[in-house]
Amino acid sequence: MAYNPLIKLAQEEAEKGELPEYEGDVDLSQYDTVFIGGPVWWGTYPQVMFTFFKKHRDDMKGKIVIPFTTHEGSGLANCVDDVKKAFPGANVMKGFSIYGHEVRTERAKVEKWLKGVEN
Ligand SMILES: Cc1cc2nc3c(=O)[nH]c(=O)nc-3n(C[C@H](O)[C@H](O)[C@H](O)COP(=O)(O)O)c2cc1C
């Protein structure tokens, strides 16, 4: 899909709070810690991720959840708050954000973040 129609579609989805279906799924029961990451679209994660959040709301109870984003200026935007709302029983940690255009060139930033997460 061309970029501009995608942006418009994503805006409509966000405004309407649509929950688009996705294919496949994960079994979260074997994990204590779950990283949740994606791009910032219109101030939060893409709506399809909210479909995942809704499906797994209860699975995340008691787990550590670590949100991260790629963005082009909004940083974490509303993502951490939205993850906290989506998983009331989870221990949601401080988030990490990185510019989308830095993802391939700023490996050190990601490594520094992950070192901090380990400790
Ligand atoms: C539909 C759409 C909405 C976006 N909204 C935002 C936004 O609100 N804030 C922001 O910083 N970046 C926004 N962006 C830029 C994306 O966050 C950026 O392209 C992405 O993090 C880079 O990953 P990608 O290569 O998967 O697109 C938006 C991009 C798209 C396609």
Ligand as a Chemical Component Dictionary entry (heavy atoms), coordinates in Angstrom:
data_LIG
# 
_chem_comp.id                   LIG 
_chem_comp.type                 NON-POLYMER 
_chem_comp.pdbx_formal_charge   0 
_chem_comp.three_letter_code    LIG 
# 
loop_
_chem_comp_atom.comp_id 
_chem_comp_atom.atom_id 
_chem_comp_atom.alt_atom_id 
_chem_comp_atom.type_symbol 
_chem_comp_atom.charge 
_chem_comp_atom.model_Cartn_x 
_chem_comp_atom.model_Cartn_y 
_chem_comp_atom.model_Cartn_z 
_chem_comp_atom.pdbx_ordinal 
LIG C1  C1  C 0 0.342 5.915  10.019 1  
LIG C2  C2  C 0 1.554 6.508  10.643 2  
LIG C3  C3  C 0 1.404 7.373  11.716 3  
LIG C4  C4  C 0 2.537 7.899  12.364 4  
LIG N1  N1  N 0 2.375 8.690  13.471 5  
LIG C5  C5  C 0 3.481 9.120  14.144 6  
LIG C6  C6  C 0 3.346 9.877  15.352 7  
LIG O1  O1  O 0 2.260 10.191 15.832 8  
LIG N2  N2  N 0 4.496 10.264 15.989 9  
LIG C7  C7  C 0 5.742 9.953  15.514 10 
LIG O2  O2  O 0 6.734 10.328 16.137 11 
LIG N3  N3  N 0 5.890 9.218  14.390 12 
LIG C8  C8  C 0 4.798 8.799  13.697 13 
LIG N4  N4  N 0 4.960 8.043  12.565 14 
LIG C9  C9  C 0 6.331 7.652  12.143 15 
LIG C10 C10 C 0 6.614 6.224  12.599 16 
LIG O3  O3  O 0 6.619 6.127  14.006 17 
LIG C11 C11 C 0 7.950 5.719  12.002 18 
LIG O4  O4  O 0 7.784 5.661  10.615 19 
LIG C12 C12 C 0 8.283 4.353  12.516 20 
LIG O5  O5  O 0 8.573 4.373  13.874 21 
LIG C13 C13 C 0 9.478 3.743  11.787 22 
LIG O6  O6  O 0 9.213 2.397  11.635 23 
LIG P1  P1  P 0 8.726 1.822  10.236 24 
LIG O7  O7  O 0 9.960 1.762  9.400  25 
LIG O8  O8  O 0 8.150 0.493  10.595 26 
LIG O9  O9  O 0 7.706 2.791  9.673  27 
LIG C14 C14 C 0 3.841 7.568  11.889 28 
LIG C15 C15 C 0 3.965 6.711  10.767 29 
LIG C16 C16 C 0 2.850 6.193  10.151 30 
LIG C17 C17 C 0 3.022 5.266  8.957  31 
# 
loop_
_chem_comp_bond.comp_id 
_chem_comp_bond.atom_id_1 
_chem_comp_bond.atom_id_2 
_chem_comp_bond.value_order 
_chem_comp_bond.pdbx_ordinal 
LIG C1  C2  SING 1  
LIG C2  C3  SING 2  
LIG C2  C16 DOUB 3  
LIG C3  C4  DOUB 4  
LIG C4  N1  SING 5  
LIG C4  C14 SING 6  
LIG N1  C5  DOUB 7  
LIG C5  C6  SING 8  
LIG C5  C8  SING 9  
LIG C6  O1  DOUB 10 
LIG C6  N2  SING 11 
LIG N2  C7  SING 12 
LIG C7  O2  DOUB 13 
LIG C7  N3  SING 14 
LIG N3  C8  DOUB 15 
LIG C8  N4  SING 16 
LIG N4  C9  SING 17 
LIG N4  C14 SING 18 
LIG C9  C10 SING 19 
LIG C10 O3  SING 20 
LIG C10 C11 SING 21 
LIG C11 O4  SING 22 
LIG C11 C12 SING 23 
LIG C12 O5  SING 24 
LIG C12 C13 SING 25 
LIG C13 O6  SING 26 
LIG O6  P1  SING 27 
LIG P1  O7  DOUB 28 
LIG P1  O8  SING 29 
LIG P1  O9  SING 30 
LIG C14 C15 DOUB 31 
LIG C15 C16 SING 32 
LIG C16 C17 SING 33 
# 
